[in-house]
Amino acid sequence: MIPTVVDRPPEVLSAEFFGYLAKKQSESPAMNKYLRTAMTVSLALVCLPALSQWPAYPTADVPRTADGAPDLEAPPPRTAWGTPDFSGIWENYPPFGQASPEDVQDPDAPPLAAFWDLGENFENGLPYTEQARVLRAARMADNMKDNPDAHCLPIGYMQLHKHPQPHKIVQTEDLIVMIWESNGGLRQIFLDGRELPDSDALPWWYGYSVGHWEGDTLVVESTGFRDDVWLDVNGSPLTNTGKITERFTRENYGRMNIDVTIEDPASYTRPFTVRVEHGIMLDTNLIEFICNENEMSSQFFDP
């Protein structure tokens, strides 16, 4: 059964996150600078739910069990034009920092993605090229202080997918907009038949995305990335030769799965696929998150 969050108190947002950061700090004291930044930002966020936000407002059209509880195993909703409806607010599932291979219910699913180290659940790690292996090692040796997240810049692509803060999906027939609470991340996925731009497009943090339907699966292809993307906290790279293909499915009302295939000949010797799982959040909304507001961590970074 997938847990669902109704009106997030501070401990829902923070307890697992702080526990995970403390675990990582004990495992690797060299991570202290990045962890200090993450904990500072998170502590600020913990205080926000105690303040006035939107008044409680129930999510519409939630299927119910006989006793009135949300029926998370009910069939997924569909749009007026017949496709699965991904609209709603979603949180990373399983709980932050507790991802492990056994959490994936489908035995044929690809390895579960991880926030800190994208290849954590691969037997031999990710298939880095030598160039990428050297770059990732250098980023980690420098305490990940150049991770864009540590400087209030757009969070890494897969780091965002696995972030403990939720995101909202707004779906129309021709466009899907994904809004992340963390750092105000924003993606547009065009479903209107347009093609991806050519290689001369201005590089973007999250690239350019177009989607199409294969039955009840939404297939999203993204290219046009910057040359210095961090996929995860540890700095697994993605360059401007990279392509990301996401396959979104909503197996029931409460769960959304995304199988993410990453191709980048400059960084990986072969394509690889990871799974991201999300659970629906009810009766809540996103919190405004302005990373640079009162940001005081970067002054402690080494030159």
Stockholm file with secondary structure:
# STOCKHOLM 1.0

chainA/1-303         MIPTVVDRPPEVLSAEFFGYLAKKQSESPAMNKYLRTAMTVSLALVCLPALSQWPAYPTADVPRTADGAPDLEAPPPRTAWGTPDFSGIWENYPPFGQASPEDVQDPDAPPLAAFWDLGENFENGLPYTEQARVLRAARMADNMKDNPDAHCLPIGYMQLHKHPQPHKIVQTEDLIVMIWESNGGLRQIFLDGRELPDSDALPWWYGYSVGHWEGDTLVVESTGFRDDVWLDVNGSPLTNTGKITERFTRENYGRMNIDVTIEDPASYTRPFTVRVEHGIMLDTNLIEFICNENEMSSQFFDP
#=GR chainA/1-303 SS CCCCCBSCCHHHHHHHHHHHHHHHHHHCGGGHHHHHHHHHHHHHHHHGGGSCCSCCCCCTTCCBCTTSSBCTTSCCCBCTTSSBCCCEEEEESSCTTCCCGGGCSCTTSCCBCCSSCTTTTSTTCCCBCHHHHHHHHHHHHTTTTTCGGGGTSCCCHHHHHTCSSCEEEEECSSEEEEEESGGGCEEEEECSSCCCCCTTSCCBSSCEEEEEEETTEEEEEEECBCSSEESSTTCCEECTTCEEEEEEECCSSSEEEEEEEEECTTTBSSCEEEEEEEEEEBSCCCCCCCTTTTCCSGGGSCC
#=GC SS_cons         CCCCCBSCCHHHHHHHHHHHHHHHHHHCGGGHHHHHHHHHHHHHHHHGGGSCCSCCCCCTTCCBCTTSSBCTTSCCCBCTTSSBCCCEEEEESSCTTCCCGGGCSCTTSCCBCCSSCTTTTSTTCCCBCHHHHHHHHHHHHTTTTTCGGGGTSCCCHHHHHTCSSCEEEEECSSEEEEEESGGGCEEEEECSSCCCCCTTSCCBSSCEEEEEEETTEEEEEEECBCSSEESSTTCCEECTTCEEEEEEECCSSSEEEEEEEEECTTTBSSCEEEEEEEEEEBSCCCCCCCTTTTCCSGGGSCC
//
